[in-house]
Amino acid sequence: MSSPSRVVNVGADMFADAIADQATEVQRVDWRPPMVGTEADLATVAGDPLRRDANAEALKAMFAVQALLVDVAPASEVLDLKPGEFLHAGPPIAWADASGPMRGALMGAASLEGLVEDPEDAAALFESGAGVSLDPCHHHQTVGPMAGVVSPSMWMFVLEDPASGRRTYCSLNEGLGKVLRYGAYGPEVLERLRWMTAVLGPLLQTAVRQSGPVDATGILTQMLQMGDEAHNRNRAGTLMLLRDLSPAMVTSELASSDIADSLRFVGGNDHFFLNVAMPACKLALDAARGIDGSTMVVAMARNGTEFGIQTAGTGDTWFTGPAQVADGLFLGDYGPEDANPDIGDSAITETAGIGGFAMATAPAIVRLVGGSVSDALATTRRMHEITLGENPRWSVPVLDFRGVPSGIDVTRVCRTGILPQINTGMAGRVAGVGQVGAGLVTPPAEIFPEALAALASATRSRLTVELGLSDR
Amino acid sequence: MTTHVELRPGAYADSVTLLQVSRTVQQLPGVDSAQVAMATPLNLEVLAEMGFDLPESTPNDMVVAIRLSDQNALAAALAGVDEALASKGKRSDGSTDLAPPRTTAAALRDAPGALVLVSVPGASAFVEAMDALDAGADVMIFSDNVPLEQELVLKQTAAERGLLVMGPDCGTAVVGGLGLGFANATAPGPVGLVAASGTGCQQLLALLDHAGVGVASALGVGGRDLSAAIGGLSTREALRRLDADPAVELIVVVSKPPADDVAAAIRDHASSLRTPMQFALLGAGQPDLTQAAEETLAGLGKPPVEWPSWGVPAEHAAGALLRGLFVGGTLCDEAMLIASAELGPVHSNIPLSPELAVDAALDAETHLMIDFGDDALTQGRAHPMIDPTLRLEHLAKVAADPRTGVLLLDVVLGHGAEPDPSARLAPAIRAIRETRDLPVLVACIGTSSDPQGLARQASALAEAGAEVHLSNAAAARRAVALIGGTR
């Protein structure tokens, strides 16, 4: 036997020293104890004979998805949403537990749908629950940024995976500032939404149908090389989408002033592509759902009150904990006391390996979220510690084209205590305020041991031989 | 007298490092005692016994507990803690400023083809070892306290993938000349060892080295590998690896006597190998390790050699009972087998039969041998080959006991072991010898190339008044003879 060319040492440093003294290369692991109380569950899951292949399969399924923008259409048509039905971001929530921005967005949407004249009157409506219902976007193949409220008249991007025919949906992005998704519901907010329903939606539908599917996954590949991380910066992606759709928009039969308004609106909204990136990510991640033994996270979502995750190996169960307040920069005179806890389905981008996970590729916005370029590089590298693999398509030039860290592994989060890093906008905590800032946030730590316990319990029920758990 | 106790949530260092930090701080002026440790239940017990009042904590917190004879020394003591903790990471091999990997899986992404050495606490060893197998890497598990069920899963998984699991509780390996864990420095040579015992393997390495015979590889498999439950899964893979090595002319399997069907299966497996295989079995009625080394030499066609000793031979026992204090489990076992054959029952914390077990007081009215490397005595503290404190404390107690007639000790050299064991043991022996004419027999297991130097260590112990042997069996036989080996 030849001697190993190198040794990975995990544990006592003196053994690494002894190996280095014998002129052999040593990689030292900076091992630390796992999250408190997780040892037994970690061992159970590590010993699950399905785990390795299940995770490989989950990763492969996610990477195999190509997300095409195939249509734009009203939610009433594509989601069969009826009057009084509202979708929202994050795990399930009742009106009574909803935060300010979630309530504000629902009130605005109720007014938009004509259920009430004045949005202020909607509060009583939702309180009574008469003729209204709330359901998570995620339960309808949909994702919504911030409050993520979807109502029947809103127009949706429709993304499709041609191999499976599966589809996912997301509303159209309204821009920044006083907008519904941040909980604002003033007249200008509703007016903009009505214009989007009357003009922008139909025009985009015509353009997409005429020019044919737009390869959203392909645009994501390119924008990651152009300084976008596709969560808080979508500038290149937005312009590429506009590039692909504008010829068909211009040649449509709509009024030239409407076309100009639409081009101006999309071109002036750096976040427009976010609402394409998000359903593209969901489309990829949904391919990994329902794989027994896989410890991969398939959704991270917040409703403004709770942060929830779902994993490939635990079906539709949400593991939830209190949403945190982001740490970052504030607009104008706003400060931390004005910010609502974390909200929105947009963490689907981080779940798919971009957004905060691809921070290294977006140095232009590190200041927006209150960091430095070296922080950004370190963040992406750190996320590789808790992910299963690297995306072969989506790469980061400055890290030698290393693929983005993909497939958050519940076990590695519990082992390292490293939490997923999410780039996010901050909504005002009072309904109607709108955006107050942007920054960085992490999930509440305790939801990962919760998910791990469920995975371990699933493993145990599959295994007849338990791993050193005879005392349990 | 002032005490200072603080918790540092999120701070972590391994137990060996913290031991060194604690010792450094204890030596600062004005510091009466100091303990820097992770807040594991066991460490909390130790801290409570030391009289420290502890706040609520989790095992992931680091505790800094200091008792000061001079209350003005606190700032300097805390600075000492920080300095000692900071210097622990100084020996980095990387030239970049990248954060080191946090899991074995992450480390293996950047180091494909590496061998993995795991010495994290037993409750976490399985997870790190599984990372290695998932990445197609061989793994050595030094950690003890790994459940048998986990060992079986690891070894079954490795067998499916053609990988080698050395351990758990594998103290020693030499892989193609590279010493891992506690390993002696030997020249390359024609012998391939498969060892279910760390110190048993080290004894063979030391004796063969003295005889001028080198070792191609010594693959540890863990003490339970040849049990009926594990069925020799790692032994088979190790045999396959050694058989494929053209440098290996003779394979020696060092183990406690395996279950009959396991032994038969291994012998059957061995008959399919091109390389001849010998068993060196440790048990009643079996040849001892020194005789096994002699058989190995004979198997290679080498002439017999004389095993060396140092110091003036002792003449009389000073009392009726033999007391053995060991750091090597197999060395303790071997000494018990030799002694009980001549002297009758020997009590122990690793007894030859259950009725000979001793309780936590580690005392008995009969002959007694203690293995300080046993799992129960290493939980929450470093192995006695690294930190001799526990054995030294016990040594002073046993030496002062008038019933003690002969003391029998082992000293194990090599990579990973204490850098200079005689530095603390020789003065302790000298102190005993100055008080009583109590014979002290020492088995010094090492090679001339070991970092500590066999001759230097053996001479230092001999000068302190010990009778030192390279062969553990020889030291044990001398001890038995002095007590008067008549049943």
Interface residues (C-beta under 8 A of the other chain):
Chain A: M1 S2 S3 P4 S5 R6 V7 V8 N9 V10 G11 A12 D13 M14 F15 A16 D17 A18 I19 A20 D21 Q22 T24 E25 V26 Q27 R28 V29 D30 W31 R32 P33 P34 M35 V36 E39 A40 L42 A43 A46 G47 P49 R52 A378 R381 R382 H384 E385 T411 R412 R415 T416 I418 V465 E466 L467 G468 S470
Chain B: Y12 D14 S15 V16 T17 M38 T58 P59 N60 K88 R91 S92 D93 L98 A99 P100 P101 R102 T103 T104 A105 A106 A107 L108 R109 D110 A111 G113 A114 L115 V116 L117 V118 S119 V120 P121 A123 S124 F126 V127 E128 M130 A132 D134 A137 D138 F142 S143 P147 L148 E149 Q150 V153 T157 V175 G176 G177 L178 G179 L180 G181 A216 S217 R241 L242 A244 D245 I386 H415 G416 P451
